[in-house]
Structures are given as C-alpha cells and as structure tokens.
Amino acid sequence: MSVVRFRPGPPRIKKNATFGWRFFCPAPPQHPTRDFFLSPLNPLCENAPPPWMVRMMTKLAAIITGMTLLLAACKPAATAPAHDIPAAMSETATTLLQSKLLHATSIAVVYRGQEFILHQGELETGKANPPNDTTLYEIGSVSKTFAGLLLANAVLDGKASLDDPIQNYLPAAYPNLQSQGQPVRLRHLITHTSNMPGMLPLQVNTILKDFTAHATPAKLNAAYAGYGQRQFWQDLHTVSLNGPLGKDYAYSSAGTELVAHALETIYGMPYEVLLTQLLAREAGMHDTRLSLAATDAGRLAPGYHSDNPIVTTPMPQLPWGAAGNLKSTMPDMAKYLRLQLSAHPAVAESHKPLVRFQDDFSIGYFWNIGTNGQLGTHYVHHGGVPRAQGYAYIVPQYQLGVYIITNQSGDATAGAMESALAPIFDTVASMESAQ
C-alpha cells in the first residue's frame, strides 16, 4: 500500500461550474419531481423533510447530475502526472478554507491503489491545532452506508431478504407500519421510500426546521437526553404513513435505526459489535466506532455550528446510532474507501440500484447512485451533524474514492465542499484521458 503524507503547497484557486439542485419528494403523479434550486419546501410534498434536510439532500442529488458539468467545465490538461493528486488535494483544501466560517478540513483519496491523506487548517481558531491522523471526526449520515453494508452481508448470508416486512424483526406489533395494504419492508427503509418521518422523536423534525439557529444544538441535546430504544419503540406507535411505499423519496434516519435493530435481531448481538467486527475483519478498520471511551474523548474533533464562533457540542447519541453516530479517523476512512472499491461480495450487493428515480439517479443500500458518460456509475453520500459535514464518493470506473470532511456545519458548507473538490476530479479525469 502506498501512503503519501505531504505539506500543502501554495494556493491555486480555480472556479468551477454552478449547477442547480434536484430533489425527489412525494408529489402528485402530474408533478413527480421538481427542481428546488435551494428554495423553500416544495408545496407539493406532503411528506417532505424539513428545509434543512431539503438543503442537504438537494446537494446530494446535485452530485449525481453535477459531476459531469463540473468535470466538463474544468477542462483539464491533456496529461497530469500522478504526483498532481496531492497538489489537487492541497488546492481543494486551500479553496475550501477560504470559505467563510470554515476552520479545518481533512481529505482522503484512494486512486488505483495509491492512498493520499491531507489535513489542513486548525480545529479551533487561533489555537494552531491542525487535525491529524489520530483525529476522530463525526461522519454523520455516511454512517448509513455502513448499515447498508451490514444488511447486504446478511442478505448474502441468507439471513434476510429485502422483501422481509420490518414487522418480522420488531419487539411488538406495529400495525401502523403499512400503507395502502402493503407493509414496510427492509428495501423501503434502505432506499428512503418507506414514508417514515425523518427523525424520532417527532419533535426533532420541528427543531431541525431551523437548523442554523444557534439554539438548535442545545435543543437537540435536550430532545435526546435520556432518549433510548424504549422511548423509540413508544414513539414508533405514533408514526403515520401515507402514500405508496417504494416509490417516493422521503429521507428517514428513523428508518435507518430500524435497520440497525433488524440486524441485531438477525445476528443476536448489538449493532455496534456487529459493525466493529465486520470492519476489523474485512477492512482492517480499528479506529471507527459509535461510542467513545473516556481515553479517546480528547481525540474527537471540536466543531462549529452555523455562524456561531463558539465550539458546539457533539451530535447526541441516537438509540442505535446507525443513522449518524459513527466517528472515524482519516486513515480508517481511507480503508473504507478501499473496501468500497473492492470486489467484496457485500460491497457489490450494497451497490445494486434498488429504486430508480430517473435515468441517471437511483439508490442502493443507502448509497445515492449516479451514472454519466465521464464517471460511469458512481456512489455518493453526504454526512452532516451540527458541527461537521462531509462527503464520500466512490467511482469504480477510475478505482477512485474520495472522503472530505470539515468541522463546521451550516447552510453553505456542503456547497463549498462540492465546489472545492473540482481540482481532484479534474486531475483524475485528466490522468484517465491520458492513458
């Protein structure tokens, strides 16, 4: 394995294309989709997520259609030597940290067997404390792809079927987990087509409607104080589903938590144990976990919420944590990229498109899947918590994996990362075209 560490070079700033965002939501048949362009909620969406989630998910869908425009606009040179990947990463980091409010970033790239990791900036303003390979980041909803991998493994083991009703795995009867005579199935949960609410308890969805308010992290902490699996099961009885299942995109972290419980039932052990065992066995990952020991607390990256200059608190613990509680280091995330680029049977299963929303956008086991002429089929997931945001990209055609994260979370963070990543995709496209 080739691992390259390097110091960032001088700034090189480049503009990239601007593109609109597309988002899928429950809507009447005559209006199956609508472009938001970062607008308020689509009034056609009866089960739409709150505005903060619209902003996050529109950015996710933008990657699917936007990468082609971005790469085309960059017009890379005819050739680019391999050592230009570190230079491109440095340009990405320098550009990103010129964005208002951003303090630090870390980037991992795996490209045709080579591994590159870059850390830049300072975790806290004025403290000269840059992130490093031991820094633990909160990776947010990228955690969902790990749950998808575990479920794919269970399907291949013959222990589960995607058509299993989730009721088969629940501790009590939930007759409300059906719509139009059809039960919620595992496939609906991993493709966000179950019409489940975004979060439980339901009050959290109201809190998140004003995501950038300085009071939001404290309100989240209060909502989840003492909120465990027992309370989750009680609240699940209050869920009401509307519309057909398996058709409309309605992003649901609550649904991901149900998948984690199903995995516990299937394998007879806690979700965190299942996950740590799989990652250690299949990827050699030993520094990725849901909960932190007291000795590791000092390694957790501090972070900033919105435009608040005061360091905020970590993401509250969810009942299972599968939806957004994983913490990881950049070396471990590079190992995860390698695993996702491998021929591992569970990876191949998790990359299968299960619901197609349009010709170039579908979804697998939580992975958003895009297809275009330049990148071929590629996989994308965003992760955001109140004090960090990141993106994971898997491009099998180029044997390319990219993970980027910053310890700030606001309305403009995801867009800033997307734009700043242009030099990396530019360089890879140039290298591939030169072959």
Solvent accessible surface area in square Angstrom, and as a share of the most:
residue,aa,sasa,rsa
1,M,160,0.71
2,S,47,0.30
3,V,60,0.34
4,V,44,0.25
5,R,111,0.41
6,F,49,0.21
7,R,217,0.79
8,P,59,0.37
9,G,40,0.38
10,P,110,0.69
11,P,88,0.56
12,R,124,0.45
13,I,112,0.57
14,K,84,0.36
15,K,188,0.80
16,N,34,0.17
17,A,29,0.22
18,T,133,0.77
19,F,25,0.10
20,G,31,0.30
21,W,30,0.11
22,R,73,0.27
23,F,3,0.01
24,F,11,0.05
25,C,3,0.02
26,P,17,0.11
27,A,24,0.19
28,P,46,0.29
29,P,113,0.71
30,Q,130,0.58
31,H,88,0.39
32,P,87,0.55
33,T,57,0.33
34,R,98,0.36
35,D,61,0.32
36,F,4,0.02
37,F,128,0.53
38,L,89,0.44
39,S,37,0.24
40,P,113,0.71
41,L,64,0.32
42,N,3,0.01
43,P,114,0.71
44,L,53,0.26
45,C,15,0.09
46,E,164,0.74
47,N,46,0.23
48,A,26,0.20
49,P,9,0.06
50,P,9,0.06
51,P,35,0.22
52,W,30,0.11
53,M,1,0.00
54,V,2,0.01
55,R,57,0.21
56,M,17,0.08
57,M,8,0.04
58,T,0,0.00
59,K,8,0.03
60,L,1,0.01
61,A,7,0.06
62,A,0,0.00
63,I,7,0.04
64,I,2,0.01
65,T,36,0.21
66,G,0,0.00
67,M,4,0.02
68,T,45,0.26
69,L,95,0.47
70,L,7,0.03
71,L,2,0.01
72,A,54,0.42
73,A,48,0.37
74,C,14,0.08
75,K,163,0.69
76,P,45,0.28
77,A,72,0.56
78,A,83,0.64
79,T,94,0.55
80,A,18,0.14
81,P,68,0.43
82,A,48,0.37
83,H,129,0.58
84,D,42,0.22
85,I,1,0.01
86,P,18,0.12
87,A,39,0.30
88,A,2,0.01
89,M,0,0.00
90,S,5,0.03
91,E,5,0.02
92,T,0,0.00
93,A,0,0.00
94,T,16,0.09
95,T,32,0.18
96,L,1,0.00
97,L,38,0.19
98,Q,102,0.45
99,S,35,0.23
100,K,173,0.73
101,L,69,0.34
102,L,18,0.09
103,H,39,0.18
104,A,1,0.00
105,T,0,0.00
106,S,0,0.00
107,I,0,0.00
108,A,0,0.00
109,V,0,0.00
110,V,4,0.02
111,Y,9,0.03
112,R,109,0.40
113,G,40,0.39
114,Q,61,0.27
115,E,6,0.03
116,F,4,0.02
117,I,2,0.01
118,L,2,0.01
119,H,37,0.16
120,Q,30,0.13
121,G,29,0.28
122,E,49,0.22
123,L,15,0.07
124,E,35,0.16
125,T,92,0.54
126,G,68,0.65
127,K,127,0.54
128,A,82,0.64
129,N,43,0.22
130,P,77,0.49
131,P,4,0.02
132,N,75,0.39
133,D,42,0.22
134,T,78,0.45
135,T,9,0.05
136,L,0,0.00
137,Y,2,0.01
138,E,9,0.04
139,I,2,0.01
140,G,1,0.01
141,S,17,0.11
142,V,0,0.00
143,S,0,0.00
144,K,0,0.00
145,T,0,0.00
146,F,0,0.00
147,A,0,0.00
148,G,0,0.00
149,L,4,0.02
150,L,5,0.03
151,L,0,0.00
152,A,0,0.00
153,N,28,0.15
154,A,0,0.00
155,V,35,0.20
156,L,86,0.43
157,D,76,0.39
158,G,66,0.64
159,K,105,0.44
160,A,12,0.09
161,S,49,0.32
162,L,15,0.08
163,D,73,0.38
164,D,28,0.14
165,P,33,0.21
166,I,1,0.00
167,Q,62,0.27
168,N,99,0.51
169,Y,25,0.10
170,L,20,0.10
171,P,84,0.53
172,A,50,0.39
173,A,73,0.57
174,Y,7,0.02
175,P,107,0.67
176,N,35,0.18
177,L,7,0.03
178,Q,79,0.35
179,S,6,0.04
180,Q,132,0.59
181,G,63,0.61
182,Q,97,0.43
183,P,38,0.24
184,V,1,0.00
185,R,59,0.22
186,L,0,0.00
187,R,71,0.26
188,H,15,0.07
189,L,3,0.01
190,I,0,0.00
191,T,1,0.00
192,H,2,0.01
193,T,0,0.00
194,S,1,0.01
195,N,6,0.03
196,M,2,0.01
197,P,24,0.15
198,G,10,0.10
199,M,12,0.05
200,L,6,0.03
201,P,9,0.06
202,L,79,0.39
203,Q,103,0.46
204,V,0,0.00
205,N,23,0.12
206,T,92,0.54
207,I,27,0.14
208,L,7,0.04
209,K,112,0.47
210,D,86,0.45
211,F,8,0.03
212,T,41,0.24
213,A,32,0.25
214,H,95,0.42
215,A,50,0.38
216,T,2,0.01
217,P,9,0.06
218,A,66,0.51
219,K,109,0.46
220,L,4,0.02
221,N,51,0.26
222,A,75,0.58
223,A,13,0.10
224,Y,12,0.05
225,A,78,0.60
226,G,71,0.69
227,Y,26,0.10
228,G,24,0.23
229,Q,73,0.33
230,R,157,0.57
231,Q,43,0.19
232,F,2,0.01
233,W,37,0.13
234,Q,97,0.43
235,D,35,0.18
236,L,0,0.00
237,H,95,0.42
238,T,84,0.49
239,V,6,0.03
240,S,86,0.56
241,L,17,0.09
242,N,104,0.53
243,G,27,0.26
244,P,51,0.32
245,L,25,0.13
246,G,27,0.26
247,K,115,0.49
248,D,24,0.12
249,Y,6,0.02
250,A,4,0.03
251,Y,13,0.05
252,S,2,0.01
253,S,10,0.06
254,A,2,0.02
255,G,1,0.01
256,T,0,0.00
257,E,5,0.02
258,L,0,0.00
259,V,0,0.00
260,A,0,0.00
261,H,26,0.12
262,A,0,0.00
263,L,0,0.00
264,E,34,0.15
265,T,69,0.40
266,I,30,0.15
267,Y,49,0.19
268,G,68,0.65
269,M,64,0.29
270,P,76,0.48
271,Y,4,0.01
272,E,52,0.23
273,V,58,0.33
274,L,14,0.07
275,L,2,0.01
276,T,47,0.27
277,Q,86,0.38
278,L,4,0.02
279,L,1,0.01
280,A,34,0.26
281,R,147,0.54
282,E,61,0.27
283,A,22,0.17
284,G,28,0.27
285,M,5,0.02
286,H,136,0.61
287,D,32,0.17
288,T,8,0.05
289,R,41,0.15
290,L,6,0.03
291,S,63,0.41
292,L,48,0.24
293,A,57,0.44
294,A,99,0.77
295,T,126,0.73
296,D,23,0.12
297,A,58,0.45
298,G,80,0.77
299,R,66,0.24
300,L,26,0.13
301,A,6,0.05
302,P,26,0.16
303,G,0,0.00
304,Y,10,0.04
305,H,1,0.00
306,S,13,0.08
307,D,79,0.41
308,N,31,0.16
309,P,110,0.69
310,I,125,0.63
311,V,56,0.32
312,T,21,0.12
313,T,63,0.37
314,P,54,0.34
315,M,29,0.13
316,P,15,0.10
317,Q,88,0.39
318,L,8,0.04
319,P,19,0.12
320,W,11,0.04
321,G,0,0.00
322,A,1,0.01
323,A,2,0.02
324,G,5,0.05
325,N,3,0.01
326,L,2,0.01
327,K,18,0.08
328,S,1,0.01
329,T,2,0.01
330,M,1,0.00
331,P,31,0.19
332,D,5,0.03
333,M,1,0.00
334,A,0,0.00
335,K,65,0.27
336,Y,1,0.00
337,L,1,0.00
338,R,65,0.24
339,L,10,0.05
340,Q,3,0.01
341,L,17,0.08
342,S,53,0.34
343,A,99,0.77
344,H,40,0.18
345,P,88,0.56
346,A,1,0.00
347,V,2,0.01
348,A,59,0.46
349,E,16,0.07
350,S,1,0.01
351,H,18,0.08
352,K,102,0.43
353,P,70,0.44
354,L,43,0.21
355,V,26,0.15
356,R,139,0.51
357,F,34,0.14
358,Q,55,0.25
359,D,131,0.68
360,D,40,0.21
361,F,8,0.03
362,S,3,0.02
363,I,0,0.00
364,G,0,0.00
365,Y,0,0.00
366,F,0,0.00
367,W,1,0.00
368,N,2,0.01
369,I,6,0.03
370,G,0,0.00
371,T,63,0.37
372,N,25,0.13
373,G,83,0.80
374,Q,65,0.29
375,L,2,0.01
376,G,13,0.13
377,T,54,0.32
378,H,1,0.00
379,Y,18,0.07
380,V,0,0.00
381,H,1,0.00
382,H,8,0.04
383,G,1,0.01
384,G,24,0.23
385,V,4,0.02
386,P,4,0.03
387,R,14,0.05
388,A,4,0.03
389,Q,1,0.00
390,G,1,0.01
391,Y,0,0.00
392,A,0,0.00
393,Y,1,0.00
394,I,1,0.00
395,V,1,0.00
396,P,50,0.31
397,Q,90,0.40
398,Y,22,0.08
399,Q,65,0.29
400,L,0,0.00
401,G,0,0.00
402,V,0,0.00
403,Y,0,0.00
404,I,0,0.00
405,I,1,0.00
406,T,0,0.00
407,N,2,0.01
408,Q,5,0.02
409,S,0,0.00
410,G,7,0.06
411,D,66,0.34
412,A,78,0.60
413,T,3,0.02
414,A,1,0.01
415,G,18,0.17
416,A,22,0.17
417,M,0,0.00
418,E,4,0.02
419,S,51,0.33
420,A,1,0.01
421,L,1,0.00
422,A,2,0.02
423,P,8,0.05
424,I,1,0.01
425,F,6,0.02
426,D,8,0.04
427,T,17,0.10
428,V,1,0.00
429,A,9,0.07
430,S,2,0.01
431,M,19,0.09
432,E,28,0.13
433,S,85,0.55
434,A,50,0.39
435,Q,152,0.68
